[in-house]
């Protein structure tokens, strides 16, 4: 009986939980791709596959030592030496500005920007004093994207890909405008979801300008001060991902740049390392005991990278913008993530929190 159950679980993993393989085999020769958070997990496997296809890959990461180790592995597995490192801390606005200035000073164009980096269930604040999920998962990518738009406009056809999460629709969360920094109380998962909602709002507004459970941005407490729940903050940030993507696509609708967001699936990735904080040893013990079951219902990082690879490479998506994808297919995002007024409001707030006008002047002043 037990063996039969294991066989069923194994088969279900192959045909359902492991997800879809990227259906595109299009080459990317001559294209420059920046991937944040690409020294591990989904980002690293995205880099490996796109390097195999001939792209010039820039690993935009915080930890130099870990990224240098990842660089060696990526070059070995892809057979490409056209991979390099750019150090950036997405929890620091100054670090992002310096990174963008260096890139704009040495690159002739940028074809693809994959905003992949993220934190989940962390507790600390960013260098600038913002709630960490909202700062890294949304604000950091909002600023980096806007500072690199001039480079992307020089490419024949450019793509912005924001990695969000199904958590953007978690537990009826809203963007907390009055406590955007999640100070009272602080729940890690709320903060994460909050940041992912912001991703989607950003995507929608970006799409307008170029063009599961109803999370909304908590405008009254955008920094998550009361109460602070990590899962809410995480989900909040992921909703922000999609709102950002949609507004970005709207703002770029008359340009050569598209913007889309995606859910990679439930991935066995290092982003969960902060889930239990001081109880990490307990978590590791539990995961060791249930590893066979855990693996059956989750994706490997390589499997989780497939939709990112698809959005970066498939030539059929040249004019697709402001959409949300999972399993290499377009899917509807939550109702809240499609709120155009929320996307515009988030954009304006993000401009203020990142001091975007001053940052643009700094980067453009060569």
NUBA-90043 format. One record per residue (C-alpha): residue in one letter; x, y, z. Coordinates in steps of 0.5 Angstrom, whole numbers, plus 500, padded with zeros to 3 digits. Last residue first. Layout:
NUBA-90043
AXYZ ...
//
This chain:
NUBA-90043
X556622467 X549625470 X544620468 X545616474 X545622479 X539626475 X535619475 X536618483 X534625484 X527624480 X526617484 X527619491 X526612492 X520613497 X517619493 X517615487 X514609490 X508613493 X507615486 X507608483 X503605489 X497610487 X498609480 X497601481 X491602486 X488607481 X489601476 X486596480 X488589476 X492587482 X486587487 X482582482 X487577483 X492575477 X489572471 X493567467 X498567461 X501560460 X509558461 X507555468 X505561471 X504568467 X501575469 X500580463 X502587462 X505586456 X505581450 X508585444 X515580443 X511574446 X512570440 X519571440 X520566446 X526568450 X525572457 X518570458 X520563457 X526563461 X522566467 X516561466 X521555466 X525557472 X521554478 X523547474 X530549475 X529551482 X526544484 X519544484 X514542490 X509537492 X513531491 X519534494 X516535500 X513528501 X520525500 X524531504 X519529510 X524528515 X529532513 X524538512 X522537520 X530537522 X531543518 X525547521 X527545528 X534548526 X531554523 X527556530 X531562531 X528565524 X522560522 X521562515 X528566514 X531560510 X525560506 X528564500 X533559499 X529555494 X524549494 X519552489 X512553490 X511555483 X514561479 X509566479 X510571473 X510578472 X510582465 X513588462 X514590455 X519595452 X519598445 X515604447 X508606446 X505602452 X511604456 X507607462 X501602461 X507596462 X509600468 X502600471 X501593470 X508591473 X508595479 X501592480 X504585479 X510586484 X506590489 X501584490 X508580491 X510585497 X503585500 X504577500 X511578504 X508583509 X502578510 X506572511 X511576516 X506579520 X507586523 X501588526 X501594526 X507597523 X507594516 X510600512 X504601507 X500602514 X494606511 X495604504 X494596505 X495594498 X489589497 X489581497 X483578493 X484571495 X487567489 X501599457 X509603456 X505607461 X499602462 X504596462 X508600467 X502601471 X500594471 X507591473 X507596479 X501593481 X503586480 X510588484 X506591490 X502585491 X508581492 X511586497 X504586501 X505578500 X512578504 X510583509 X504579511 X508573511 X513576516 X508579521 X510586524 X504589528 X505595528 X511597524 X509595517 X513600513 X507602508 X503604515 X498609512 X498606505 X497599507 X496595501 X491590502 X491583504 X485578503 X489572506 X494571500 X493574493 X500576492 X502570495 X501567488 X508570487 X511575483 X518575479 X518581475 X520580468 X522587464 X523586456 X526589451 X526590443 X530593439 X535595445 X536603446 X530604450 X532598455 X538603457 X534609458 X529604462 X535602467 X534607472 X526606472 X528598473 X533599479 X528604483 X522599482 X526593483 X529596490 X522598492 X518592491 X521585493 X527588497 X524594500 X517591501 X520585504 X525589508 X520594512 X523601510 X529604514 X533606509 X538600510 X532596510 X529593516 X529587519 X524581520 X525576514 X519571512 X521572505 X526575501 X526576494 X531577487 X528575481 X527582477 X529579470 X531585466 X532583458 X535587452 X539592455 X543597451 X550600450 X553598457 X558601460 X556608463 X549605464 X551599468 X556603473 X550608474 X545603475 X549600480 X551606484 X543608484 X542601487 X547601492 X544608494 X537605495 X540600499 X535593501 X537591493 X544591495 X548591488 X554587486 X555586478 X558580476 X559577469 X557571464 X559571457 X564565459 X559560456 X558552457 X552553460 X554548466 X561550467 X559558466 X553557471 X558554476 X563558476 X559564476 X555561482 X562561486 X563568484 X556570486 X557567493 X563571494 X560577492 X554577496 X549582494 X547580487 X546582479 X548577475 X549579468 X548575463 X550576455 X545571452 X547565447 X542560449 X546556454 X547563457 X539563458 X539556461 X544558466 X542564468 X535562469 X538556473 X541561478 X535566478 X531560480 X535558486 X542561487 X547566485 X541570481 X538574485 X537580480 X538577473 X540582468 X540580460 X544582454 X542580448 X547578442 X545571441 X538569445 X536563441 X529561441 X528554444 X521555447 X516551450 X519552457 X517546461 X511545465 X510544472 X513539477 X507539481 X503536475 X505531471 X512529474 X510530481 X503526480 X507520478 X512521484 X506521489 X502515486 X509511486 X509513493 X502511495 X503504491 X509503496 X506505502 X500500500 
//
